[in-house]
Amino acid sequence: MSAREAMLGRIRRSLGVSGADVERRAAVADRLMRAPRGVVPARAQLPADEKLALFVQMARAASAEVEMIDAADIASTIAHYLAERQLPAALKTGSDPRLARIDWSQSALDVRSGEASADDMATLSHGEVGVAETGSLLLVSGAENPTLLNFLPLAHIVLLNERDIVGDAETALERLQAMFGKGRMPRLVNFITGPSRSGDIEQTMYLGAHGPRYLLVLVVRP
């Protein structure tokens, strides 16, 4: 018997239960399925238009750039953004089907799919949820949106549907659970708030220290 098994055995004996107690197992499973919510701040419990405004305000406060666009303008907006920063007209994306629907033909962008490498200057991901109270983005790992796209480039561009902006982190996580199912969350969920930053001992802030220097959030209207 291992030390772990011995310890659990002592706990069960002290409680007068066994590991095969069906009712107790059912009670635990029910609790996990119907876990109560924690305290959620009232600050972001707003109508949809005010929630959107708060998201934009908080994302910009965290040094992200935010633009409201129509789906038809995605390619031209990205091309203009890269040109303004004198970055190559090249973009690495994952295999997300939502990105595959974008018409790149009217732009001069060289768009390729795959994992990011150190040579990629700009990448494009699709965010699952936006959090208004902090201006954060939730991105999940997987072949459709490889995690390295979020961290290796100089400029990271994220598409986010306007309808996917929620008030608080608790609601955002509930949204992900509803999408993937209880117990089937992706291996990694990234909360991204603004571009990468770091402060030195004199509290001078540097952008792009450990990841993208630029973060552009394109909020796509319905």
C-alpha positions in Angstrom: 0.0 0.0 0.0 1.3 3.4 -1.0 1.6 6.4 1.4 -1.3 8.0 -0.5 -3.6 5.0 -0.2 -2.7 4.7 3.5 -3.6 8.4 4.1 -6.9 8.2 2.2 -7.7 5.0 4.1 -7.3 6.8 7.5 -9.5 9.6 6.3 -12.2 7.3 5.2 -12.1 5.4 8.5 -12.3 8.6 10.5 -15.4 9.6 8.5 -16.9 6.2 8.7 -17.2 5.8 5.0 -15.8 3.6 2.2 -14.6 4.5 -1.2 -17.5 2.6 -2.7 -20.3 4.7 -1.1 -22.6 5.3 -4.1 -24.7 8.1 -2.5 -21.6 10.1 -1.5 -20.1 9.7 -5.0 -23.4 10.9 -6.5 -23.5 13.9 -4.2 -20.0 14.9 -5.2 -20.8 14.5 -8.9 -23.9 16.6 -8.5 -22.0 19.3 -6.7 -19.3 19.4 -9.4 -22.0 19.7 -12.1 -23.9 22.4 -10.3 -21.0 24.3 -8.8 -22.3 27.7 -7.4 -20.9 30.9 -8.8 -18.5 33.0 -6.8 -19.0 36.7 -6.1 -19.2 38.5 -9.5 -18.6 42.3 -9.6 -21.6 44.3 -10.7 -19.4 46.7 -12.7 -19.7 44.8 -16.0 -23.3 43.7 -15.7 -24.4 46.1 -18.4 -26.5 46.2 -21.5 -24.7 44.9 -24.6 -23.7 48.3 -26.0 -22.3 49.5 -22.7 -20.5 46.1 -22.3 -18.9 46.6 -25.7 -17.8 50.1 -24.8 -16.3 48.9 -21.5 -14.4 46.1 -23.3 -12.9 48.6 -25.8 -12.0 51.0 -23.0 -10.3 48.4 -20.8 -8.4 46.8 -23.8 -7.1 50.1 -24.9 -6.1 50.9 -21.3 -4.0 47.7 -21.4 -2.2 49.1 -24.6 -4.1 46.9 -27.1 -5.5 48.5 -30.2 -9.2 47.9 -30.9 -11.1 48.4 -34.1 -14.8 47.7 -34.9 -15.1 46.3 -38.4 -17.4 44.4 -40.7 -16.4 40.9 -41.8 -15.9 42.1 -45.4 -13.2 44.5 -44.2 -11.0 42.1 -42.3 -8.3 41.6 -45.0 -8.0 45.2 -45.9 -7.8 46.3 -42.3 -5.0 43.9 -41.5 -3.1 44.8 -44.6 -3.3 48.5 -43.7 -2.3 47.8 -40.1 0.8 45.9 -41.1 1.8 48.5 -43.7 1.5 51.3 -41.2 4.0 49.6 -38.9 6.3 48.7 -41.8 5.8 45.0 -41.2 6.0 42.4 -44.0 2.7 41.7 -45.8 2.7 38.2 -44.5 0.4 36.5 -41.9 0.5 33.1 -40.2 -2.9 31.7 -39.1 -4.2 28.4 -37.7 -6.7 26.2 -39.5 -9.7 27.7 -37.8 -12.7 27.4 -40.2 -13.8 30.9 -39.2 -10.5 32.3 -40.6 -10.7 30.1 -43.7 -13.9 32.0 -44.7 -12.0 35.3 -45.0 -11.5 36.5 -48.6 -7.8 37.5 -48.9 -7.8 37.8 -52.7 -8.2 41.6 -52.7 -5.2 42.1 -50.5 -1.5 41.7 -51.1 -1.1 39.6 -48.0 0.8 36.3 -48.0 -1.4 34.2 -45.7 -0.2 30.8 -44.6 -1.5 28.3 -42.1 0.4 26.4 -39.5 2.2 26.9 -36.2 4.1 30.1 -35.6 7.9 30.2 -35.9 10.4 32.8 -34.8 10.5 34.2 -38.3 6.8 35.1 -38.3 6.3 38.8 -37.7 2.5 38.8 -37.6 -0.1 36.2 -36.7 -3.9 35.9 -36.7 -6.0 34.1 -34.2 -9.7 33.8 -33.4 -10.7 34.7 -29.9 -13.5 32.7 -28.2 -14.7 35.2 -25.6 -13.9 38.8 -24.6 -14.2 40.0 -21.0 -15.5 43.5 -20.6 -14.4 44.1 -17.0 -10.7 43.7 -17.9 -10.5 44.0 -21.7 -9.2 40.4 -21.8 -9.4 37.8 -24.6 -9.8 34.1 -24.0 -8.1 31.9 -26.6 -8.0 28.1 -26.5 -5.3 25.8 -27.6 -5.6 23.4 -30.5 -4.8 22.8 -34.1 -7.3 25.4 -35.2 -5.5 28.2 -33.2 -2.0 27.0 -32.2 -0.9 28.6 -28.9 2.5 29.7 -30.4 0.5 32.1 -32.6 -0.3 34.1 -29.4 3.3 34.5 -28.2 6.0 34.4 -30.9 5.2 37.2 -33.3 5.9 40.9 -33.0 2.3 41.7 -33.9 -0.6 39.5 -32.8 -4.0 40.1 -34.4 -7.2 38.6 -32.9 -10.6 38.4 -34.4 -13.5 38.6 -31.9 -17.2 38.5 -32.7 -19.0 41.3 -31.0 -21.6 38.8 -29.7 -18.9 37.0 -27.8 -18.1 39.8 -25.4 -19.3 39.1 -21.9 -19.2 41.1 -18.7 -16.9 39.0 -16.4 -14.4 36.2 -16.3 -16.9 33.8 -14.6 -19.3 34.2 -17.5 -16.5 33.7 -20.0 -15.5 30.4 -18.5 -19.1 29.3 -18.4 -19.3 30.1 -22.1 -16.3 27.9 -22.8 -17.7 25.1 -20.7 -21.0 25.3 -22.7 -19.0 25.2 -25.9 -16.9 22.2 -25.1 -18.9 20.4 -22.4 -18.2 19.8 -18.8 -14.9 18.1 -18.2 -13.8 18.6 -21.9 -12.2 21.9 -21.7 -9.1 22.4 -24.0 -5.8 21.6 -22.5 -4.8 25.3 -22.4 -6.9 28.5 -22.2 -5.0 31.7 -22.5 -6.2 34.9 -20.9 -4.6 37.7 -22.9 -4.8 41.3 -21.7 -2.9 43.7 -23.9 0.5 43.1 -25.5 3.4 41.5 -23.6 5.0 43.7 -21.0 7.6 43.8 -18.3 8.9 46.4 -15.9 12.5 46.8 -14.8 13.7 47.6 -11.3 13.0 51.3 -11.8 9.5 50.4 -12.8 10.0 51.4 -16.5 7.5 49.4 -18.6 8.6 47.7 -21.8 6.2 46.3 -24.3 7.1 43.1 -26.2 9.5 41.8 -23.6 8.2 38.2 -23.5 5.8 38.1 -26.5 4.0 40.4 -29.0 4.8 44.1 -28.8 1.5 44.9 -30.7 -1.9 43.5 -30.1 -4.7 44.4 -32.4 -8.3 43.3 -31.6 -10.7 43.3 -34.5 -14.2 43.2 -33.1 -16.4 41.9 -35.9 -19.9 43.3 -36.1 -22.8 40.8 -36.4 
